Amino acid sequence: MSFFIKEIFYTLQGEGHHSGRPAVLCRFSNCNLWSGKEKDRQTAICKFCDTDFLGTDGPGGGYYTAEEEVIATINSMVGSCLTPKPYIVFTGGEPALQLTNKMILEAKANGYETAIETNGTTDIPNGIDWITVSPKAGTRLVVTSGNELKLVWPQPGISIHHFEQYSFDHYYLQPKDGLTAKESTREVIDFCLRNPLWKLSIQTHKYIGIR
């Protein structure tokens, strides 16, 4: 199998439960909810994505022909002397379109803990240590259990309480970025105060100036 990867880089996880934790982000190209092209945004299922996942031109990005090649690039990003090794966050785009069981096994064989950030509409490989599902309006969840459900808010046409039927260890609301970010943040804070099952997730990487 071949892999199209936008970028691979070593950073701190910026949002959700593991915010602040050293991590390698392996960002796959392509998504099933948007082409990544601005001309297609208004006809996309997800219209608010703020991530550049188009192409393979980022640091560490490229066309890979084997899982071992991807993990070798990840190793080169963090060096061989780090113990324990930081965990790998497979993200996108939509990583479940390309991520394989073999890549998860290869990552674990090299000493990594693994995570996925997925929209939950496609089956995911076995053995992933941390599963984050970020639902999008207009879709049906296939991945209905995991460690973390992280809902960007607001999203017209869906109910926050709808997702409480699913089996996750943590429930996060993340204010939608953009021109109304301040209002969205206030709305999320108010909701979390009234509904303690839900916690606030902030995109801290944007505030501290890292990727």
Secondary structure by P-SEA (a helix, b strand, c coil): cbbbbccccccccccccccccbbbbbccccccccccccccccccccccccccccccccccccccccaaaaaaaaaaaccccccccbbbbbccccccccccaaaaaaaaaabbbbbbbccccccccccccbbbbbbbcccccccccccbbbbccccccccccccccccccbbbbbcccccaaaaaaaaaaaaaaacccbbbbcccccccccc
